[in-house]
């Protein structure tokens, strides 16, 4: 891609419900029905340069006019790069239709499933304009299912992923080979433990990749401090990198907990650990009281 590092922002606005007035005597919600819709807002910024730029609900792309982000021609002068949203990995064409499902409170092993975001990381000539910033709007509507209750309108919770497009020349900030420099998606701390109130109880939402390269069962890749800083994120942030010349797909999802989850650093990863015993004990006391 470009020979100059550029930092962008992938920010989801809005995402979730905030303060909701309901009876303080209501039982804690153990299961939620949800509908999630994710799309590009159309608020994108590109660097100066030639080529063409596409901005739709499901695709932001740049590079050679008439090119296809799903095809790597092997030639930076005829390639097109981009980011797409779909309901499947490497979804072609993009699909921003709403996703519905169920999610249980305090169930970190089974997060609510969202859309797949794919970075089609094809080499692009430095003569072409490239993406600097983009915004993703995700709207989540929740309905208490156990116990059953009415849906309430979604409000806003922001979460941020910083996008860094790196130069494809040594020395690479992140690399899988001597010549291929990875691009970076780094998440800020506001992805985790956004709280809302329902029925007199506090709940916490955490949003993060649930599937994709390096993402597995309750753990996320831990990026080095230098990578986080370069991408404009806090030190020891979590995120992922995308390999040049490949399609890299990540499914985003969310969990709802009754207590804040802990983001615990470990070598190469962070683990998402909930204070679940305290939360479940509190819920049992309310149910029995």
C-alpha positions, 0 to 999 in steps of 0.5 A, a space after each residue: 500500500 502507501 509508502 507513508 504510514 497513515 492512521 485511521 479510525 474505525 469507530 462504531 456509532 451508535 451501538 447500544 442501550 443506555 439508561 432505561 427506566 423500568 420497575 426496580 422490582 423486575 427480576 434480573 434478565 438472564 436471556 436477551 433477544 437481540 437484533 444487530 445492524 452494522 453498516 458504514 456510515 459514509 463518513 470516510 476520509 481518503 488521502 490525496 491521490 488518484 484512482 477511485 474510491 467507493 463508499 457504500 453501506 457495505 463497502 469502502 474501497 480504493 485503488 484502480 477504477 473498475 477493480 474488484 476488492 475480491 480479486 488480487 491481480 498481483 499488480 499494485 497498479 491494477 489492484 483495489 483494496 477495501 474493507 467490507 461488511 457481510 454476514 459471512 467471512 469474505 462475504 461477496 457481495 457485502 451484506 448489511 442485513 440485520 442479524 438476530 439471535 439470543 444471548 445469555 447474561 454472563 455467558 462469555 463462552 457464547 457471545 452474541 454474533 455480529 457481522 464479519 468485517 473483512 480487510 481485503 489487503 491487496 497491494 496498492 500503488 502509492 499513486 492511488 488515494 488510500 483510506 485514512 478514516 471510516 466510521 461504522 454504525 452498529 445499532 443493537 436492539 435488545 428485548 428481555 426474553 427471560 423473564 420476558 419483557 418489552 423491547 426498548 429503543 437503542 441508544 448509543 455506546 461508542 467503541 473505537 478501533 484504530 486502523 493503521 495502514 503501514 508502508 510495505 517496505 522494511 523495516 516493517 512495524 508488523 511483518 509475516 515475511 521480510 517484504 510483507 508489512 501487516 496493517 493494524 486494527 487496534 482497539 481502544 479501552 472503550 470496547 469493554 464494559 460499557 454499562 446500561 441500567 434496566 429494571 434497577 440492575 446494571 449490565 455491561 456490554 463488551 464488544 470485540 472480535 469473536 472469530 478470525 486469525 489469532 482470535 480464540 475462545 475468550 482470548 484476543 491478540 495482545 499488540 505490542 506497545 509500539 504497535 498500539 502507539 503507532 496506531 493511536 491506541 493505548 499501550 498494551 492494547 488488543 487488536 489484530 493485524 492483516 497480512 498483505 495480499 490476503 483477505 482477513 476476516 474477523 467476526 465481531 460480537 458482544 457479551 452482556 454481563 452483570 459485573 465488569 469483565 477483566 481484561 487480563 494480559 498474558 504473553 501474546 494475548 489477553 484473556 477476558 475473565 468475568 467476575 461471574 461468581 459475584 454477578 451470579 450470586 447477586 442475581 440468585 439473591 434477587 431471584 430468591 428475595 
